[in-house]
């Protein structure tokens, strides 16, 4: 995705208590954020590192 930190900032404005993810800045594929969905799955959003 283009901007993981922008999505993170948007999610923090929402009132849902379970959606308070962090961003792993030094993940192997670039900044990464994981969010659990209501069905127990984990959604992973990654921003490719600039080359």
PDBQT receptor file of N, H, CA, C and O in Angstrom, charges set to zero:
ATOM      1  N   UNK A   1       0.838  -1.162   0.000  1.00  0.00    +0.000 N 
ATOM      2  CA  UNK A   1       0.000   0.000   0.000  1.00  0.00    +0.000 C 
ATOM      3  C   UNK A   1       0.886   1.229   0.000  1.00  0.00    +0.000 C 
ATOM      4  O   UNK A   1       2.070   1.132   0.321  1.00  0.00    +0.000 OA
ATOM      5  N   UNK A   2       0.349   2.363  -0.346  1.00  0.00    +0.000 N 
ATOM      6  H   UNK A   2      -0.613   2.441  -0.607  1.00  0.00    +0.000 HD
ATOM      7  CA  UNK A   2       1.156   3.575  -0.535  1.00  0.00    +0.000 C 
ATOM      8  C   UNK A   2       1.573   4.250   0.767  1.00  0.00    +0.000 C 
ATOM      9  O   UNK A   2       2.685   4.773   0.845  1.00  0.00    +0.000 OA
ATOM     10  N   UNK A   3       0.715   4.256   1.797  1.00  0.00    +0.000 N 
ATOM     11  H   UNK A   3      -0.188   3.831   1.733  1.00  0.00    +0.000 HD
ATOM     12  CA  UNK A   3       1.043   5.018   3.007  1.00  0.00    +0.000 C 
ATOM     13  C   UNK A   3       0.453   4.360   4.256  1.00  0.00    +0.000 C 
ATOM     14  O   UNK A   3      -0.657   4.689   4.675  1.00  0.00    +0.000 OA
ATOM     15  N   UNK A   4       1.197   3.439   4.838  1.00  0.00    +0.000 N 
ATOM     16  H   UNK A   4       2.099   3.173   4.498  1.00  0.00    +0.000 HD
ATOM     17  CA  UNK A   4       0.741   2.711   6.031  1.00  0.00    +0.000 C 
ATOM     18  C   UNK A   4       0.512   3.677   7.194  1.00  0.00    +0.000 C 
ATOM     19  O   UNK A   4      -0.443   3.515   7.953  1.00  0.00    +0.000 OA
ATOM     20  N   UNK A   5       1.365   4.662   7.335  1.00  0.00    +0.000 N 
ATOM     21  H   UNK A   5       2.141   4.793   6.718  1.00  0.00    +0.000 HD
ATOM     22  CA  UNK A   5       1.235   5.594   8.468  1.00  0.00    +0.000 C 
ATOM     23  C   UNK A   5      -0.033   6.451   8.377  1.00  0.00    +0.000 C 
ATOM     24  O   UNK A   5      -0.612   6.802   9.405  1.00  0.00    +0.000 OA
ATOM     25  N   UNK A   6      -0.465   6.788   7.169  1.00  0.00    +0.000 N 
ATOM     26  H   UNK A   6       0.005   6.502   6.333  1.00  0.00    +0.000 HD
ATOM     27  CA  UNK A   6      -1.715   7.539   6.998  1.00  0.00    +0.000 C 
ATOM     28  C   UNK A   6      -2.914   6.672   7.393  1.00  0.00    +0.000 C 
ATOM     29  O   UNK A   6      -3.834   7.156   8.052  1.00  0.00    +0.000 OA
ATOM     30  N   UNK A   7      -2.909   5.402   6.998  1.00  0.00    +0.000 N 
ATOM     31  H   UNK A   7      -2.162   5.009   6.463  1.00  0.00    +0.000 HD
ATOM     32  CA  UNK A   7      -3.982   4.488   7.403  1.00  0.00    +0.000 C 
ATOM     33  C   UNK A   7      -3.979   4.320   8.919  1.00  0.00    +0.000 C 
ATOM     34  O   UNK A   7      -5.041   4.320   9.541  1.00  0.00    +0.000 OA
ATOM     35  N   UNK A   8      -2.818   4.182   9.511  1.00  0.00    +0.000 N 
ATOM     36  H   UNK A   8      -1.955   4.182   9.006  1.00  0.00    +0.000 HD
ATOM     37  CA  UNK A   8      -2.690   4.061  10.964  1.00  0.00    +0.000 C 
ATOM     38  C   UNK A   8      -3.300   5.279  11.655  1.00  0.00    +0.000 C 
ATOM     39  O   UNK A   8      -4.069   5.128  12.605  1.00  0.00    +0.000 OA
ATOM     40  N   UNK A   9      -2.968   6.479  11.191  1.00  0.00    +0.000 N 
ATOM     41  H   UNK A   9      -2.343   6.601  10.420  1.00  0.00    +0.000 HD
ATOM     42  CA  UNK A   9      -3.504   7.705  11.789  1.00  0.00    +0.000 C 
ATOM     43  C   UNK A   9      -5.025   7.759  11.672  1.00  0.00    +0.000 C 
ATOM     44  O   UNK A   9      -5.706   8.184  12.605  1.00  0.00    +0.000 OA
ATOM     45  N   UNK A  10      -5.559   7.328  10.522  1.00  0.00    +0.000 N 
ATOM     46  H   UNK A  10      -5.006   6.983   9.764  1.00  0.00    +0.000 HD
ATOM     47  CA  UNK A  10      -7.010   7.316  10.339  1.00  0.00    +0.000 C 
ATOM     48  C   UNK A  10      -7.683   6.329  11.286  1.00  0.00    +0.000 C 
ATOM     49  O   UNK A  10      -8.716   6.647  11.876  1.00  0.00    +0.000 OA
ATOM     50  N   UNK A  11      -7.116   5.143  11.439  1.00  0.00    +0.000 N 
ATOM     51  H   UNK A  11      -6.277   4.885  10.960  1.00  0.00    +0.000 HD
ATOM     52  CA  UNK A  11      -7.711   4.142  12.338  1.00  0.00    +0.000 C 
ATOM     53  C   UNK A  11      -7.718   4.602  13.786  1.00  0.00    +0.000 C 
ATOM     54  O   UNK A  11      -8.635   4.268  14.535  1.00  0.00    +0.000 OA
ATOM     55  N   UNK A  12      -6.713   5.361  14.188  1.00  0.00    +0.000 N 
ATOM     56  H   UNK A  12      -5.968   5.633  13.578  1.00  0.00    +0.000 HD
ATOM     57  CA  UNK A  12      -6.664   5.838  15.571  1.00  0.00    +0.000 C 
ATOM     58  C   UNK A  12      -7.746   6.870  15.870  1.00  0.00    +0.000 C 
ATOM     59  O   UNK A  12      -8.030   7.131  17.039  1.00  0.00    +0.000 OA
ATOM     60  N   UNK A  13      -8.358   7.465  14.841  1.00  0.00    +0.000 N 
ATOM     61  H   UNK A  13      -8.127   7.253  13.891  1.00  0.00    +0.000 HD
ATOM     62  CA  UNK A  13      -9.458   8.411  15.066  1.00  0.00    +0.000 C 
ATOM     63  C   UNK A  13     -10.788   7.703  15.261  1.00  0.00    +0.000 C 
ATOM     64  O   UNK A  13     -11.763   8.323  15.686  1.00  0.00    +0.000 OA
ATOM     65  N   UNK A  14     -10.838   6.406  14.955  1.00  0.00    +0.000 N 
ATOM     66  H   UNK A  14     -10.046   5.903  14.610  1.00  0.00    +0.000 HD
ATOM     67  CA  UNK A  14     -12.079   5.629  15.072  1.00  0.00    +0.000 C 
ATOM     68  C   UNK A  14     -12.288   5.176  16.512  1.00  0.00    +0.000 C 
ATOM     69  O   UNK A  14     -11.318   4.934  17.230  1.00  0.00    +0.000 OA
ATOM     70  N   UNK A  15     -13.546   5.058  16.944  1.00  0.00    +0.000 N 
ATOM     71  H   UNK A  15     -14.335   5.254  16.361  1.00  0.00    +0.000 HD
ATOM     72  CA  UNK A  15     -13.815   4.697  18.335  1.00  0.00    +0.000 C 
ATOM     73  C   UNK A  15     -13.725   3.211  18.667  1.00  0.00    +0.000 C 
ATOM     74  O   UNK A  15     -13.863   2.843  19.834  1.00  0.00    +0.000 OA
ATOM     75  N   UNK A  16     -13.499   2.352  17.688  1.00  0.00    +0.000 N 
ATOM     76  H   UNK A  16     -13.386   2.651  16.740  1.00  0.00    +0.000 HD
ATOM     77  CA  UNK A  16     -13.499   0.912  17.947  1.00  0.00    +0.000 C 
ATOM     78  C   UNK A  16     -12.297   0.527  18.818  1.00  0.00    +0.000 C 
ATOM     79  O   UNK A  16     -11.159   0.793  18.428  1.00  0.00    +0.000 OA
ATOM     80  N   UNK A  17     -12.516  -0.088  19.980  1.00  0.00    +0.000 N 
ATOM     81  H   UNK A  17     -13.440  -0.304  20.296  1.00  0.00    +0.000 HD
ATOM     82  CA  UNK A  17     -11.418  -0.387  20.907  1.00  0.00    +0.000 C 
ATOM     83  C   UNK A  17     -10.426  -1.456  20.423  1.00  0.00    +0.000 C 
ATOM     84  O   UNK A  17      -9.274  -1.457  20.858  1.00  0.00    +0.000 OA
ATOM     85  N   UNK A  18     -10.849  -2.358  19.539  1.00  0.00    +0.000 N 
ATOM     86  H   UNK A  18     -11.784  -2.357  19.186  1.00  0.00    +0.000 HD
ATOM     87  CA  UNK A  18      -9.929  -3.420  19.081  1.00  0.00    +0.000 C 
ATOM     88  C   UNK A  18      -9.006  -2.966  17.964  1.00  0.00    +0.000 C 
ATOM     89  O   UNK A  18      -8.005  -3.622  17.675  1.00  0.00    +0.000 OA
ATOM     90  N   UNK A  19      -9.335  -1.857  17.341  1.00  0.00    +0.000 N 
ATOM     91  H   UNK A  19     -10.148  -1.325  17.576  1.00  0.00    +0.000 HD
ATOM     92  CA  UNK A  19      -8.534  -1.394  16.210  1.00  0.00    +0.000 C 
ATOM     93  C   UNK A  19      -7.583  -0.302  16.687  1.00  0.00    +0.000 C 
ATOM     94  O   UNK A  19      -7.789   0.883  16.427  1.00  0.00    +0.000 OA
ATOM     95  N   UNK A  20      -6.546  -0.725  17.386  1.00  0.00    +0.000 N 
ATOM     96  H   UNK A  20      -6.379  -1.688  17.598  1.00  0.00    +0.000 HD
ATOM     97  CA  UNK A  20      -5.503   0.167  17.882  1.00  0.00    +0.000 C 
ATOM     98  C   UNK A  20      -4.153  -0.452  17.524  1.00  0.00    +0.000 C 
ATOM     99  O   UNK A  20      -3.350  -0.760  18.405  1.00  0.00    +0.000 OA
ATOM    100  N   UNK A  21      -3.907  -0.633  16.205  1.00  0.00    +0.000 N 
ATOM    101  H   UNK A  21      -4.559  -0.383  15.490  1.00  0.00    +0.000 HD
ATOM    102  CA  UNK A  21      -2.680  -1.292  15.782  1.00  0.00    +0.000 C 
ATOM    103  C   UNK A  21      -1.468  -0.384  15.919  1.00  0.00    +0.000 C 
ATOM    104  O   UNK A  21      -1.588   0.832  16.071  1.00  0.00    +0.000 OA
ATOM    105  N   UNK A  22      -0.327  -0.993  15.861  1.00  0.00    +0.000 N 
ATOM    106  H   UNK A  22      -0.230  -1.981  15.737  1.00  0.00    +0.000 HD
ATOM    107  CA  UNK A  22       0.916  -0.252  15.793  1.00  0.00    +0.000 C 
ATOM    108  C   UNK A  22       1.526  -0.481  14.422  1.00  0.00    +0.000 C 
ATOM    109  O   UNK A  22       1.076  -1.345  13.668  1.00  0.00    +0.000 OA
ATOM    110  N   UNK A  23       2.546   0.291  14.104  1.00  0.00    +0.000 N 
ATOM    111  H   UNK A  23       2.911   0.992  14.716  1.00  0.00    +0.000 HD
ATOM    112  CA  UNK A  23       3.256   0.123  12.841  1.00  0.00    +0.000 C 
ATOM    113  C   UNK A  23       4.651  -0.380  13.165  1.00  0.00    +0.000 C 
ATOM    114  O   UNK A  23       5.393   0.253  13.917  1.00  0.00    +0.000 OA
ATOM    115  N   UNK A  24       4.998  -1.518  12.594  1.00  0.00    +0.000 N 
ATOM    116  H   UNK A  24       4.396  -2.032  11.984  1.00  0.00    +0.000 HD
ATOM    117  CA  UNK A  24       6.341  -2.066  12.763  1.00  0.00    +0.000 C 
ATOM    118  C   UNK A  24       7.212  -1.442  11.673  1.00  0.00    +0.000 C 
ATOM    119  O   UNK A  24       7.179  -1.863  10.517  1.00  0.00    +0.000 OA
ATOM    120  N   UNK A  25       7.982  -0.445  12.057  1.00  0.00    +0.000 N 
ATOM    121  H   UNK A  25       8.009  -0.103  12.996  1.00  0.00    +0.000 HD
ATOM    122  CA  UNK A  25       8.739   0.351  11.085  1.00  0.00    +0.000 C 
ATOM    123  C   UNK A  25       9.888  -0.411  10.452  1.00  0.00    +0.000 C 
ATOM    124  O   UNK A  25      10.234  -0.150   9.299  1.00  0.00    +0.000 OA
ATOM    125  N   UNK A  26      10.485  -1.340  11.170  1.00  0.00    +0.000 N 
ATOM    126  H   UNK A  26      10.204  -1.552  12.106  1.00  0.00    +0.000 HD
ATOM    127  CA  UNK A  26      11.666  -2.031  10.641  1.00  0.00    +0.000 C 
ATOM    128  C   UNK A  26      11.365  -3.460  10.186  1.00  0.00    +0.000 C 
ATOM    129  O   UNK A  26      12.232  -4.330  10.246  1.00  0.00    +0.000 OA
ATOM    130  N   UNK A  27      10.139  -3.695   9.733  1.00  0.00    +0.000 N 
ATOM    131  H   UNK A  27       9.434  -2.988   9.684  1.00  0.00    +0.000 HD
ATOM    132  CA  UNK A  27       9.775  -5.014   9.212  1.00  0.00    +0.000 C 
ATOM    133  C   UNK A  27      10.553  -5.281   7.926  1.00  0.00    +0.000 C 
ATOM    134  O   UNK A  27      10.926  -4.336   7.230  1.00  0.00    +0.000 OA
ATOM    135  N   UNK A  28      10.805  -6.553   7.594  1.00  0.00    +0.000 N 
ATOM    136  H   UNK A  28      10.502  -7.320   8.159  1.00  0.00    +0.000 HD
ATOM    137  CA  UNK A  28      11.604  -6.883   6.412  1.00  0.00    +0.000 C 
ATOM    138  C   UNK A  28      11.090  -6.296   5.096  1.00  0.00    +0.000 C 
ATOM    139  O   UNK A  28      11.898  -5.946   4.236  1.00  0.00    +0.000 OA
ATOM    140  N   UNK A  29       9.784  -6.178   4.915  1.00  0.00    +0.000 N 
ATOM    141  H   UNK A  29       9.127  -6.462   5.614  1.00  0.00    +0.000 HD
ATOM    142  CA  UNK A  29       9.243  -5.651   3.664  1.00  0.00    +0.000 C 
ATOM    143  C   UNK A  29       8.962  -4.167   3.685  1.00  0.00    +0.000 C 
ATOM    144  O   UNK A  29       8.424  -3.636   2.714  1.00  0.00    +0.000 OA
ATOM    145  N   UNK A  30       9.306  -3.483   4.751  1.00  0.00    +0.000 N 
ATOM    146  H   UNK A  30       9.743  -3.915   5.540  1.00  0.00    +0.000 HD
ATOM    147  CA  UNK A  30       8.989  -2.069   4.920  1.00  0.00    +0.000 C 
ATOM    148  C   UNK A  30       7.988  -1.913   6.050  1.00  0.00    +0.000 C 
ATOM    149  O   UNK A  30       7.625  -2.908   6.679  1.00  0.00    +0.000 OA
ATOM    150  N   UNK A  31       7.528  -0.700   6.331  1.00  0.00    +0.000 N 
ATOM    151  H   UNK A  31       7.822   0.107   5.820  1.00  0.00    +0.000 HD
ATOM    152  CA  UNK A  31       6.571  -0.485   7.414  1.00  0.00    +0.000 C 
ATOM    153  C   UNK A  31       5.342  -1.386   7.255  1.00  0.00    +0.000 C 
ATOM    154  O   UNK A  31       4.749  -1.464   6.180  1.00  0.00    +0.000 OA
ATOM    155  N   UNK A  32       4.975  -2.062   8.344  1.00  0.00    +0.000 N 
ATOM    156  H   UNK A  32       5.457  -1.999   9.218  1.00  0.00    +0.000 HD
ATOM    157  CA  UNK A  32       3.893  -3.046   8.308  1.00  0.00    +0.000 C 
ATOM    158  C   UNK A  32       2.948  -2.840   9.487  1.00  0.00    +0.000 C 
ATOM    159  O   UNK A  32       3.387  -2.552  10.600  1.00  0.00    +0.000 OA
ATOM    160  N   UNK A  33       1.642  -2.989   9.235  1.00  0.00    +0.000 N 
ATOM    161  H   UNK A  33       1.285  -3.224   8.330  1.00  0.00    +0.000 HD
ATOM    162  CA  UNK A  33       0.633  -2.881  10.278  1.00  0.00    +0.000 C 
ATOM    163  C   UNK A  33      -0.283  -4.087  10.162  1.00  0.00    +0.000 C 
ATOM    164  O   UNK A  33      -0.703  -4.443   9.061  1.00  0.00    +0.000 OA
ATOM    165  N   UNK A  34      -0.599  -4.723  11.292  1.00  0.00    +0.000 N 
ATOM    166  H   UNK A  34      -0.258  -4.434  12.186  1.00  0.00    +0.000 HD
ATOM    167  CA  UNK A  34      -1.507  -5.872  11.319  1.00  0.00    +0.000 C 
ATOM    168  C   UNK A  34      -2.757  -5.511  12.104  1.00  0.00    +0.000 C 
ATOM    169  O   UNK A  34      -2.680  -4.920  13.181  1.00  0.00    +0.000 OA
ATOM    170  N   UNK A  35      -3.924  -5.879  11.548  1.00  0.00    +0.000 N 
ATOM    171  H   UNK A  35      -3.987  -6.359  10.673  1.00  0.00    +0.000 HD
ATOM    172  CA  UNK A  35      -5.212  -5.566  12.166  1.00  0.00    +0.000 C 
ATOM    173  C   UNK A  35      -6.058  -6.836  12.191  1.00  0.00    +0.000 C 
ATOM    174  O   UNK A  35      -6.218  -7.475  11.151  1.00  0.00    +0.000 OA
ATOM    175  N   UNK A  36      -6.608  -7.225  13.352  1.00  0.00    +0.000 N 
ATOM    176  H   UNK A  36      -6.479  -6.706  14.197  1.00  0.00    +0.000 HD
ATOM    177  CA  UNK A  36      -7.503  -8.389  13.389  1.00  0.00    +0.000 C 
ATOM    178  C   UNK A  36      -8.882  -7.999  12.857  1.00  0.00    +0.000 C 
ATOM    179  O   UNK A  36      -9.380  -6.915  13.160  1.00  0.00    +0.000 OA
ATOM    180  N   UNK A  37      -9.498  -8.876  12.067  1.00  0.00    +0.000 N 
ATOM    181  H   UNK A  37      -9.094  -9.756  11.820  1.00  0.00    +0.000 HD
ATOM    182  CA  UNK A  37     -10.864  -8.607  11.615  1.00  0.00    +0.000 C 
ATOM    183  C   UNK A  37     -11.837  -9.325  12.551  1.00  0.00    +0.000 C 
ATOM    184  O   UNK A  37     -11.400 -10.111  13.391  1.00  0.00    +0.000 OA
ATOM    185  N   UNK A  38     -13.142  -9.078  12.430  1.00  0.00    +0.000 N 
ATOM    186  H   UNK A  38     -13.497  -8.439  11.747  1.00  0.00    +0.000 HD
ATOM    187  CA  UNK A  38     -14.125  -9.681  13.337  1.00  0.00    +0.000 C 
ATOM    188  C   UNK A  38     -14.184 -11.207  13.284  1.00  0.00    +0.000 C 
ATOM    189  O   UNK A  38     -14.749 -11.826  14.186  1.00  0.00    +0.000 OA
ATOM    190  N   UNK A  39     -13.610 -11.830  12.245  1.00  0.00    +0.000 N 
ATOM    191  H   UNK A  39     -13.151 -11.327  11.512  1.00  0.00    +0.000 HD
ATOM    192  CA  UNK A  39     -13.688 -13.272  12.083  1.00  0.00    +0.000 C 
ATOM    193  C   UNK A  39     -12.425 -13.984  12.547  1.00  0.00    +0.000 C 
ATOM    194  O   UNK A  39     -12.301 -15.195  12.367  1.00  0.00    +0.000 OA
ATOM    195  N   UNK A  40     -11.486 -13.253  13.142  1.00  0.00    +0.000 N 
ATOM    196  H   UNK A  40     -11.587 -12.269  13.289  1.00  0.00    +0.000 HD
ATOM    197  CA  UNK A  40     -10.263 -13.862  13.651  1.00  0.00    +0.000 C 
ATOM    198  C   UNK A  40      -9.103 -13.880  12.670  1.00  0.00    +0.000 C 
ATOM    199  O   UNK A  40      -8.035 -14.407  12.983  1.00  0.00    +0.000 OA
ATOM    200  N   UNK A  41      -9.298 -13.317  11.500  1.00  0.00    +0.000 N 
ATOM    201  H   UNK A  41     -10.165 -12.889  11.245  1.00  0.00    +0.000 HD
ATOM    202  CA  UNK A  41      -8.207 -13.221  10.537  1.00  0.00    +0.000 C 
ATOM    203  C   UNK A  41      -7.329 -12.024  10.881  1.00  0.00    +0.000 C 
ATOM    204  O   UNK A  41      -7.761 -11.112  11.585  1.00  0.00    +0.000 OA
ATOM    205  N   UNK A  42      -6.124 -12.030  10.393  1.00  0.00    +0.000 N 
ATOM    206  H   UNK A  42      -5.773 -12.770   9.820  1.00  0.00    +0.000 HD
ATOM    207  CA  UNK A  42      -5.234 -10.888  10.577  1.00  0.00    +0.000 C 
ATOM    208  C   UNK A  42      -4.971 -10.273   9.204  1.00  0.00    +0.000 C 
ATOM    209  O   UNK A  42      -4.483 -10.943   8.294  1.00  0.00    +0.000 OA
ATOM    210  N   UNK A  43      -5.298  -8.996   9.068  1.00  0.00    +0.000 N 
ATOM    211  H   UNK A  43      -5.694  -8.451   9.807  1.00  0.00    +0.000 HD
ATOM    212  CA  UNK A  43      -5.053  -8.267   7.825  1.00  0.00    +0.000 C 
ATOM    213  C   UNK A  43      -3.719  -7.557   7.975  1.00  0.00    +0.000 C 
ATOM    214  O   UNK A  43      -3.491  -6.846   8.954  1.00  0.00    +0.000 OA
ATOM    215  N   UNK A  44      -2.849  -7.751   7.013  1.00  0.00    +0.000 N 
ATOM    216  H   UNK A  44      -3.035  -8.329   6.218  1.00  0.00    +0.000 HD
ATOM    217  CA  UNK A  44      -1.508  -7.153   7.077  1.00  0.00    +0.000 C 
ATOM    218  C   UNK A  44      -1.361  -6.145   5.943  1.00  0.00    +0.000 C 
ATOM    219  O   UNK A  44      -1.559  -6.476   4.774  1.00  0.00    +0.000 OA
ATOM    220  N   UNK A  45      -1.011  -4.912   6.301  1.00  0.00    +0.000 N 
ATOM    221  H   UNK A  45      -0.849  -4.643   7.251  1.00  0.00    +0.000 HD
ATOM    222  CA  UNK A  45      -0.793  -3.846   5.340  1.00  0.00    +0.000 C 
ATOM    223  C   UNK A  45       0.692  -3.504   5.348  1.00  0.00    +0.000 C 
ATOM    224  O   UNK A  45       1.262  -3.178   6.389  1.00  0.00    +0.000 OA
ATOM    225  N   UNK A  46       1.308  -3.584   4.173  1.00  0.00    +0.000 N 
ATOM    226  H   UNK A  46       0.845  -3.849   3.327  1.00  0.00    +0.000 HD
ATOM    227  CA  UNK A  46       2.748  -3.329   4.044  1.00  0.00    +0.000 C 
ATOM    228  C   UNK A  46       3.006  -2.215   3.042  1.00  0.00    +0.000 C 
ATOM    229  O   UNK A  46       2.334  -2.120   2.014  1.00  0.00    +0.000 OA
ATOM    230  N   UNK A  47       3.971  -1.387   3.347  1.00  0.00    +0.000 N 
ATOM    231  H   UNK A  47       4.516  -1.464   4.182  1.00  0.00    +0.000 HD
ATOM    232  CA  UNK A  47       4.393  -0.324   2.442  1.00  0.00    +0.000 C 
ATOM    233  C   UNK A  47       5.808  -0.663   1.968  1.00  0.00    +0.000 C 
ATOM    234  O   UNK A  47       6.732  -0.729   2.778  1.00  0.00    +0.000 OA
ATOM    235  N   UNK A  48       5.981  -0.877   0.675  1.00  0.00    +0.000 N 
ATOM    236  H   UNK A  48       5.230  -0.825   0.016  1.00  0.00    +0.000 HD
ATOM    237  CA  UNK A  48       7.313  -1.239   0.196  1.00  0.00    +0.000 C 
ATOM    238  C   UNK A  48       8.332  -0.145   0.488  1.00  0.00    +0.000 C 
ATOM    239  O   UNK A  48       8.024   1.046   0.439  1.00  0.00    +0.000 OA
ATOM    240  N   UNK A  49       9.538  -0.574   0.788  1.00  0.00    +0.000 N 
ATOM    241  H   UNK A  49       9.788  -1.542   0.828  1.00  0.00    +0.000 HD
ATOM    242  CA  UNK A  49      10.609   0.369   1.040  1.00  0.00    +0.000 C 
ATOM    243  C   UNK A  49      10.996   1.061  -0.261  1.00  0.00    +0.000 C 
ATOM    244  O   UNK A  49      10.952   0.456  -1.331  1.00  0.00    +0.000 OA
ATOM    245  N   UNK A  50      11.371   2.320  -0.164  1.00  0.00    +0.000 N 
ATOM    246  H   UNK A  50      11.407   2.812   0.706  1.00  0.00    +0.000 HD
ATOM    247  CA  UNK A  50      11.847   3.054  -1.346  1.00  0.00    +0.000 C 
ATOM    248  C   UNK A  50      13.177   2.469  -1.784  1.00  0.00    +0.000 C 
ATOM    249  O   UNK A  50      14.030   2.181  -0.945  1.00  0.00    +0.000 OA
ATOM    250  N   UNK A  51      13.364   2.295  -3.049  1.00  0.00    +0.000 N 
ATOM    251  H   UNK A  51      12.672   2.529  -3.731  1.00  0.00    +0.000 HD
ATOM    252  CA  UNK A  51      14.619   1.717  -3.558  1.00  0.00    +0.000 C 
ATOM    253  C   UNK A  51      15.426   2.748  -4.278  1.00  0.00    +0.000 C 
ATOM    254  O   UNK A  51      16.512   2.447  -4.774  1.00  0.00    +0.000 OA
TER     255      UNK A  51
